[in-house]
């Protein structure tokens, strides 16, 4: 979990620091997507044995689904706009 979180953090830092795309809108979109992915990797910690309460993991599972739904909606809006 720590390794995946660190890789995601480095990808987010790279994206924000170097801005590899020529168009600023592409860089902002990619930075937003990396942020959504980073948030979803934090859910891995909640799903581990570090959180002993199954009810908490269940509730956070719905929060994870909501986060993924916002990410899909964000990208769908961008596809329709472009």
Secondary structure as a PSIPRED ss2 file (coil, helix, strand):
# PSIPRED VFORMAT (PSIPRED V4.0)

   1 X C   1.000  0.000  0.000
   2 X H   0.000  1.000  0.000
   3 X H   0.000  1.000  0.000
   4 X H   0.000  1.000  0.000
   5 X H   0.000  1.000  0.000
   6 X H   0.000  1.000  0.000
   7 X H   0.000  1.000  0.000
   8 X H   0.000  1.000  0.000
   9 X H   0.000  1.000  0.000
  10 X H   0.000  1.000  0.000
  11 X H   0.000  1.000  0.000
  12 X H   0.000  1.000  0.000
  13 X H   0.000  1.000  0.000
  14 X H   0.000  1.000  0.000
  15 X H   0.000  1.000  0.000
  16 X H   0.000  1.000  0.000
  17 X H   0.000  1.000  0.000
  18 X H   0.000  1.000  0.000
  19 X C   1.000  0.000  0.000
  20 X C   1.000  0.000  0.000
  21 X C   1.000  0.000  0.000
  22 X C   1.000  0.000  0.000
  23 X C   1.000  0.000  0.000
  24 X H   0.000  1.000  0.000
  25 X H   0.000  1.000  0.000
  26 X H   0.000  1.000  0.000
  27 X H   0.000  1.000  0.000
  28 X H   0.000  1.000  0.000
  29 X H   0.000  1.000  0.000
  30 X H   0.000  1.000  0.000
  31 X H   0.000  1.000  0.000
  32 X H   0.000  1.000  0.000
  33 X H   0.000  1.000  0.000
  34 X H   0.000  1.000  0.000
  35 X H   0.000  1.000  0.000
  36 X H   0.000  1.000  0.000
  37 X H   0.000  1.000  0.000
  38 X H   0.000  1.000  0.000
  39 X H   0.000  1.000  0.000
  40 X H   0.000  1.000  0.000
  41 X H   0.000  1.000  0.000
  42 X H   0.000  1.000  0.000
  43 X H   0.000  1.000  0.000
  44 X H   0.000  1.000  0.000
  45 X H   0.000  1.000  0.000
  46 X H   0.000  1.000  0.000
  47 X H   0.000  1.000  0.000
  48 X C   1.000  0.000  0.000
  49 X C   1.000  0.000  0.000
  50 X C   1.000  0.000  0.000
  51 X C   1.000  0.000  0.000
  52 X C   1.000  0.000  0.000
  53 X C   1.000  0.000  0.000
  54 X H   0.000  1.000  0.000
  55 X H   0.000  1.000  0.000
  56 X H   0.000  1.000  0.000
  57 X H   0.000  1.000  0.000
  58 X H   0.000  1.000  0.000
  59 X H   0.000  1.000  0.000
  60 X H   0.000  1.000  0.000
  61 X H   0.000  1.000  0.000
  62 X H   0.000  1.000  0.000
  63 X H   0.000  1.000  0.000
  64 X H   0.000  1.000  0.000
  65 X H   0.000  1.000  0.000
  66 X H   0.000  1.000  0.000
  67 X H   0.000  1.000  0.000
  68 X H   0.000  1.000  0.000
  69 X H   0.000  1.000  0.000
  70 X H   0.000  1.000  0.000
  71 X H   0.000  1.000  0.000
  72 X H   0.000  1.000  0.000
  73 X H   0.000  1.000  0.000
  74 X H   0.000  1.000  0.000
  75 X H   0.000  1.000  0.000
  76 X H   0.000  1.000  0.000
  77 X H   0.000  1.000  0.000
  78 X H   0.000  1.000  0.000
  79 X H   0.000  1.000  0.000
  80 X H   0.000  1.000  0.000
  81 X H   0.000  1.000  0.000
  82 X C   1.000  0.000  0.000
